[in-house]
Amino acid sequence: MADNDPRSILKLWALVFLVLAVIAAIYGMAGDAAGAVRISLILFALFLALMAGVFLIGRRPAA
């Protein structure tokens, strides 16, 4: 499987979000919800900026 295969990239992102969900669940179950809120706000801002960048740049056609 090539490194730039869309399926492998999708699996990588699924794994990243799984780890983030587990970390947020641990914070929530430990009673320190403020930490999870802080992390979620940072991630929200990060992915909002990434989404805006993707929309502004757009998908470039293959050469």
ABEGO torsion letter per residue (X at the ends): XBAABAAAAAAAAAAAAAAAAAAAAAAAAAGBAAAAAAAAAAAAAAAAAAAAAAAAAEBBBBX
